[in-house]
Amino acid sequence: MIPMFASATTTANPPNFKTALINKVFFIRWEQPPSPQDLYVVDKRFRESYEAYRQQLCAVVTTGAKARVPNGEQRKGLFKLLEDNRKYICELHLVMEGNELQHNLQRIIASAQLIVTRIYDNNYARLHKSADGIAPFLTSRLKVDGNRIIHDARMLGLVL
């Protein structure tokens, strides 16, 4: 069994994002759309996490239910971050939290954007309403306890 390792770091108060590496899963939680500086810091942390294992990581990107919709420049920055790091990611899970109509519409738009930008692939990128659906994929891909990884991420406030 692979030992579990969890750590988390955040930005200044109030935090705009959190990141953590739990086993071979890199988590990003966006509370609001990112600034260019946020994207730079997340990119640096992701690459440092990749260097820790020297193999592809699973990535879980979560947007909180209260997060604003990113504007065009912010969306471009997010997609560039994903494109620049795709070679380091074996599986990408996007979690868009929230149950209201606005959140459902955002998930539909995000799905369409993934298809249009050619990031979407059932074996690579998946969109989720909650983190609960991610655990089986982590278990299958990494041969670890995916439920434990999601539990640890919840304890660190990375997913609900």
VOPAGU-2260 file (C-alpha; in pm, 1 decimal, decimal comma):
REM VOPAGU-2260
SITE   aa  ch    i         X         Y         Z
SITE  MET   A    0       0,0       0,0       0,0
SITE  ILE   A    1     122,8     345,5     -91,5
SITE  PRO   A    2     143,8     582,8     206,7
SITE  MET   A    3     -89,2     879,4     198,7
SITE  PHE   A    4      60,2    1225,6     206,4
SITE  ALA   A    5    -143,7    1542,1     223,2
SITE  SER   A    6     -44,6    1903,2     241,4
SITE  ALA   A    7    -218,9    2225,4     155,9
SITE  THR   A    8    -120,4    2581,4      93,9
SITE  THR   A    9    -331,5    2889,6      32,7
SITE  THR   A   10    -291,2    3245,3     -78,6
SITE  ALA   A   11    -334,0    3557,1     134,6
SITE  ASN   A   12    -654,4    3619,8     327,7
SITE  PRO   A   13    -916,8    3572,8     193,2
SITE  PRO   A   14    -777,8    3290,5     -16,9
SITE  ASN   A   15    -867,9    3285,1    -385,4
SITE  PHE   A   16    -742,7    2929,2    -424,7
SITE  LYS   A   17    -599,6    2629,2    -243,0
SITE  THR   A   18    -370,8    2358,7    -375,3
SITE  ALA   A   19    -261,3    2026,3    -232,5
SITE  LEU   A   20     -86,8    1711,3    -341,1
SITE  ILE   A   21    -243,0    1399,1    -191,2
SITE  ASN   A   22     -64,7    1086,5    -301,7
SITE  LYS   A   23     -45,6    1134,5    -682,0
SITE  VAL   A   24    -347,1    1364,3    -704,2
SITE  PHE   A   25    -300,1    1739,1    -740,3
SITE  PHE   A   26    -600,1    1937,6    -613,7
SITE  ILE   A   27    -684,6    2297,7    -699,3
SITE  ARG   A   28    -982,9    2472,9    -546,5
SITE  TRP   A   29   -1080,9    2807,6    -695,6
SITE  GLU   A   30   -1298,5    3028,9    -477,1
SITE  GLN   A   31   -1301,9    3296,3    -747,5
SITE  PRO   A   32   -1164,5    3319,2   -1101,8
SITE  PRO   A   33    -784,7    3341,4   -1108,9
SITE  SER   A   34    -561,8    3639,4   -1162,7
SITE  PRO   A   35    -253,3    3596,4   -1383,6
SITE  GLN   A   36     -45,4    3577,6   -1061,2
SITE  ASP   A   37    -272,5    3301,4    -925,2
SITE  LEU   A   38    -222,6    3102,1   -1246,1
SITE  TYR   A   39     155,2    3148,1   -1222,9
SITE  VAL   A   40     162,6    3020,5    -862,6
SITE  VAL   A   41     -63,8    2722,6    -937,7
SITE  ASP   A   42     147,1    2630,4   -1241,5
SITE  LYS   A   43     463,3    2641,8   -1029,9
SITE  ARG   A   44     307,2    2427,4    -753,2
SITE  PHE   A   45     179,2    2177,2   -1006,3
SITE  ARG   A   46     520,6    2136,4   -1167,1
SITE  GLU   A   47     683,3    2097,5    -825,0
SITE  SER   A   48     428,0    1825,5    -746,1
SITE  TYR   A   49     504,0    1650,6   -1073,5
SITE  GLU   A   50     875,3    1659,9    -991,1
SITE  ALA   A   51     804,1    1489,6    -656,4
SITE  TYR   A   52     683,4    1175,4    -837,3
SITE  ARG   A   53     836,7    1214,2   -1185,5
SITE  GLN   A   54     524,5    1062,5   -1338,3
SITE  GLN   A   55     187,9    1188,8   -1453,6
SITE  LEU   A   56     -54,4    1301,7   -1183,7
SITE  CYS   A   57    -430,8    1299,7   -1163,0
SITE  ALA   A   58    -563,5    1653,9   -1131,4
SITE  VAL   A   59    -883,7    1759,6    -956,6
SITE  VAL   A   60    -992,3    2117,7   -1022,6
SITE  THR   A   61   -1285,6    2246,1    -816,4
SITE  THR   A   62   -1479,6    2570,0    -842,7
SITE  GLY   A   63   -1679,9    2666,6    -537,5
SITE  ALA   A   64   -2053,3    2729,5    -569,7
SITE  LYS   A   65   -2005,6    3100,8    -494,1
SITE  ALA   A   66   -1730,9    3153,0    -753,6
SITE  ARG   A   67   -1804,1    3407,9   -1023,6
SITE  VAL   A   68   -1799,8    3295,8   -1384,4
SITE  PRO   A   69   -1452,0    3368,6   -1527,6
SITE  ASN   A   70   -1433,6    3638,5   -1794,4
SITE  GLY   A   71   -1278,8    3571,7   -2135,6
SITE  GLU   A   72    -923,4    3652,0   -2026,8
SITE  GLN   A   73    -951,4    3434,5   -1715,3
SITE  ARG   A   74   -1094,3    3143,3   -1918,0
SITE  LYS   A   75    -805,6    3171,2   -2164,5
SITE  GLY   A   76    -561,4    3162,9   -1874,4
SITE  LEU   A   77    -726,9    2853,7   -1724,0
SITE  PHE   A   78    -728,1    2667,5   -2055,1
SITE  LYS   A   79    -365,1    2765,7   -2118,3
SITE  LEU   A   80    -274,7    2628,5   -1774,6
SITE  LEU   A   81    -441,9    2297,6   -1866,0
SITE  GLU   A   82    -288,2    2283,8   -2212,4
SITE  ASP   A   83      63,3    2364,7   -2085,3
SITE  ASN   A   84      42,7    2089,7   -1823,6
SITE  ARG   A   85    -152,0    1824,2   -2014,7
SITE  LYS   A   86     158,4    1610,5   -2064,8
SITE  TYR   A   87     193,3    1590,5   -1684,4
SITE  ILE   A   88    -169,9    1488,3   -1624,7
SITE  CYS   A   89    -298,5    1134,0   -1673,0
SITE  GLU   A   90    -654,2    1218,2   -1571,1
SITE  LEU   A   91    -836,8    1548,1   -1518,7
SITE  HIS   A   92   -1147,9    1584,2   -1301,9
SITE  LEU   A   93   -1336,5    1913,3   -1299,1
SITE  VAL   A   94   -1582,0    1968,8   -1014,8
SITE  MET   A   95   -1826,9    2255,6   -1045,2
SITE  GLU   A   96   -2011,0    2274,2    -714,9
SITE  GLY   A   97   -2361,7    2405,6    -672,9
SITE  ASN   A   98   -2718,1    2288,1    -731,7
SITE  GLU   A   99   -2892,2    2594,6    -869,8
SITE  LEU   A  100   -2987,4    2657,6   -1232,7
SITE  GLN   A  101   -2685,7    2885,4   -1278,0
SITE  HIS   A  102   -2450,7    2602,7   -1172,4
SITE  ASN   A  103   -2616,8    2354,4   -1409,0
SITE  LEU   A  104   -2581,4    2604,0   -1695,2
SITE  GLN   A  105   -2215,1    2659,3   -1605,5
SITE  ARG   A  106   -2152,2    2282,6   -1620,9
SITE  ILE   A  107   -2315,1    2267,3   -1966,7
SITE  ILE   A  108   -2103,4    2559,3   -2090,0
SITE  ALA   A  109   -1786,8    2406,6   -1939,6
SITE  SER   A  110   -1859,6    2073,2   -2112,0
SITE  ALA   A  111   -1900,0    2252,0   -2443,9
SITE  GLN   A  112   -1576,6    2445,1   -2393,2
SITE  LEU   A  113   -1387,6    2124,9   -2317,1
SITE  ILE   A  114   -1516,4    1972,5   -2640,5
SITE  VAL   A  115   -1443,8    2282,7   -2851,3
SITE  THR   A  116   -1090,5    2318,9   -2713,7
SITE  ARG   A  117   -1030,5    1945,2   -2766,1
SITE  ILE   A  118    -946,3    1895,6   -2397,6
SITE  TYR   A  119   -1248,4    1670,8   -2347,7
SITE  ASP   A  120   -1189,0    1297,4   -2374,0
SITE  ASN   A  121   -1372,0    1039,0   -2162,0
SITE  ASN   A  122   -1041,1     875,6   -2078,6
SITE  TYR   A  123    -878,0    1205,5   -1984,0
SITE  ALA   A  124   -1119,7    1477,1   -1869,3
SITE  ARG   A  125   -1444,5    1442,8   -1679,2
SITE  LEU   A  126   -1684,1    1700,0   -1538,8
SITE  HIS   A  127   -1851,1    1632,3   -1202,4
SITE  LYS   A  128   -2120,5    1797,3    -992,6
SITE  SER   A  129   -1949,5    1677,3    -672,0
SITE  ALA   A  130   -1627,1    1506,2    -568,3
SITE  ASP   A  131   -1807,5    1183,5    -476,5
SITE  GLY   A  132   -1791,4    1057,0    -833,9
SITE  ILE   A  133   -1413,4    1094,1    -858,4
SITE  ALA   A  134   -1304,8     827,1    -607,4
SITE  PRO   A  135   -1370,0     523,3    -832,4
SITE  PHE   A  136   -1161,9     678,4   -1111,3
SITE  LEU   A  137    -872,2     745,0    -872,6
SITE  THR   A  138    -891,5     389,6    -739,0
SITE  SER   A  139    -888,5     245,5   -1089,8
SITE  ARG   A  140    -614,1     470,7   -1229,1
SITE  LEU   A  141    -377,8     484,4    -931,6
SITE  LYS   A  142    -459,0     151,3    -762,0
SITE  VAL   A  143    -506,5     331,1    -429,3
SITE  ASP   A  144    -801,6     401,4    -203,3
SITE  GLY   A  145    -976,0     680,6    -395,4
SITE  ASN   A  146   -1229,7     727,3    -116,0
SITE  ARG   A  147    -946,0     799,1     126,4
SITE  ILE   A  148    -794,0    1056,0    -108,4
SITE  ILE   A  149   -1129,2    1235,2    -144,9
SITE  HIS   A  150   -1177,8    1215,6     233,9
SITE  ASP   A  151    -838,0    1377,5     292,1
SITE  ALA   A  152    -920,6    1645,8      33,5
SITE  ARG   A  153   -1244,7    1718,6     218,9
SITE  MET   A  154   -1055,5    1749,7     547,4
SITE  LEU   A  155    -828,1    2008,7     383,1
SITE  GLY   A  156   -1125,3    2204,0     241,4
SITE  LEU   A  157   -1038,8    2127,5    -120,5
SITE  VAL   A  158   -1372,1    1962,4    -204,3
SITE  LEU   A  159   -1710,5    1949,9     -32,1
